[in-house]
């Protein structure tokens, strides 16, 4: 590495559904964080690695910050603030059409208490195509009155507007130093966990109401075969027998369709043919089992 390389960690924080995962995927140029219309989709701090010139920007995509009710919620929120406190730079993402909500105000209060003094915090106002210019300017002013942001960006993570400006600014802000990862590595999550996240995304998109938060996916076996294909066995844990029936669907059609979609995405991600086998198991207390939290990269004790 030459002395002029830079590398640093950037935490993306915000309310659920603010667009953090979409922004991460846009920055990295690949799907490393699952994106759905459901809140609280990101359970772990997924790191995506992005190269910009001689700078390596490592993104920490934190769970959405919200008022926690259950143990899993509390562990997710603790993980989010832990990721933010450890970062070199923080980007607070808010939605243009929702503005300074109660949730955003609570995050700003926490930024003042939980983040080391001197850590730069940038504001990214997302989904700018949903509001008029004067509304955007008013919101930017209001937000900067509430907190001393280092810089404000107007972006659309989905369409890519303003994302290059944000990435270029971050590349200059991260500390001088050697890279943390090889140049061609885009995520530091184990492949087994990325594969499980892809399947969980398909389940979340397909199923409705509370069920997606009552299930988790674990990659049980992974076999890279001599013919260049990979066999992956995954278990979907649900909390109740009734959930298993919903998940399987009539004659197993639902789980079969989910498996096909997940296999296609995992194959594209790994750039090889994948044979995916899904099994559904009922574990009534999985939300209270420390092993499940470890598998998701969360700290069970943070839920206490």
Buried (B, 14 or more C-beta within 10 A) or exposed (E): EEEEBBBBBBBBBBBBBBBBBBBBBBBBEBBBBBBBEBBBBBBBBBBBBBBBEBBBBBBBBBBBBBEBEEBBBBBBBBBBBBBBEEBBBBBBBBBBEBBBEEBBEBBBEBBEEEBEEEBBBBBBBBBBEEBEEEBBEEBBEEBEEBBEBBBBBBBBBBEEBBBEEBBEBBBEBBEEEEBBBEEEBBBEBEBBBBBBBBBBBBBBBBBEEEBBBBBBBBBEEBEEEEEEBBBBBBBBBBBEEEBBEBBBBEEEEBBEEBBEBBBBBBBEBBEBEBEBEBEBEEBEEBBBBEEBBEBBBBBBEBBE
